[in-house]
Amino acid sequence: MTLGIRRRIARTVCLMLERLLPDAQKPWAGAIEAETGLIEDDGEALAFALESLAGLLPWVLSHFLMAPFLASTSHGAAIRPRAVGFGCATAATWLGIVYMGVSGAPMRYLISNLAALLLGGLALAAFGVTVSKTPRWQGMLNLAMGCGLLLTALFGYRMDGVARWIDLGHLLLQPSFIFLPVLIVSFARASGGLSLAGVVIAATALALQPDRAMACVLAAGLAVRVATHADRYAVLAFIASLAAFIATLVQPDTLPATPYVEKVLFAAFNLHPLSGLAVLGGFALLIVPAALGGRYDKANGDIYLTFGAVWLTALIASVLGNYPTPVVGYGGSAILGYVLSLWLLPKAPSRNTGTQAKTQRQLQNAPPPDRHLNSNDSRIAVVRAAP
């Protein structure tokens, strides 16, 4: 006998559920399909299938939205910190672009931020595959970055007696925003003699530039390191960073605010409350990887805390003084620095190594509905059990 249109739609809905649900929840799709087949009336069968789809759809959507950010392990799901961070960086960059576009910023500002995001993403992908993160290699990298900051302080582009930039024609890069977050998170992962030397040289460079905001960022990140692992390297590095910060406080910092770079939060709220909320949302997104990483990967909580302290301090400095607004404001240096610092976050654990993270949902552990229930009871069981 030819199936009616409503029966065909009901079967199609069941097939959709079977394909959309993850493997662990596919018994639900089988139970719904079996129950739909037992209902003689085509209209009631279609209604039941649609009710089941409506009950499960929010959970299905949340699964697909979170899938790029989660990794399967022997203990369930664990967060993918780099994927989360790059997603947050992308969203924050676009929120900043929306603000700048609405407020009339030059088009090259928007293109520059997008280009920095793309370049940072490519570098993150390449470094994750090809570059070692052994303690000795990280120490050499930290030393090189510290020397790069010192060269900037000595020979970089100067403005009103301040040397924080490298002049690339129509583009000014601020190496402290690119190197310093990477250096701090790297030091949190593996301190040592070479890393300590890199931190001390970087602190000296920040004092010479002078750069009060980034010196404060360095001190805040190392304060977290001392609070969580107070070895001699961490203590000496923190003392050097604190001395650099004090040195910046006693020197004048008279640089005026630049539109779309400094004081972005206030300018956005002055333009319109919605643009201000967009910038504020971008601020919050930059801290999300630290919050989620600390929750899902407690064994590496100190690294996530250091990462969060670095970027939270940079954001606060941009509000309190005439300092660049990271990621949301114009400036590719901060975007590059943010994305590259994600590289030093712990990788998502593999399926075989296991992790403390336990995020199985209630539905995964629930048994499928009893196929022998009568139609009305089974409909209630399926719909009510859906999250």
Secondary structure by P-SEA (a helix, b strand, c coil): ccccaaaaaaaaaaaaaaaacccccaaaaaaaaaaaaacccaaaaaaaaaaaaaaaaaaaaaaaaacccccccccccccaaaaaaaaaaaaaaaaaaaaaaaacccaaaaaaaaaaaaaaaaaaaaaaccccccaaaaaaaaaaaaaaaaaaaacccccccccccccccccccccccccaaaaaaaaaacccaaaaaaaaaaaaaaaaaccaaaaaaaaaaaaaaaaccccaaaaaaaaaaaaaaaaaaaccccccccccccaaaaaaaaacaaaaaaaaaaaaaaaaaaaaaaaacccaaaaaaaaaaaaaaaaaaaaacccccccccccaaaaaaaaaaaaaccccccccccccccccccccccccccccccaaaaaaaaaaacc
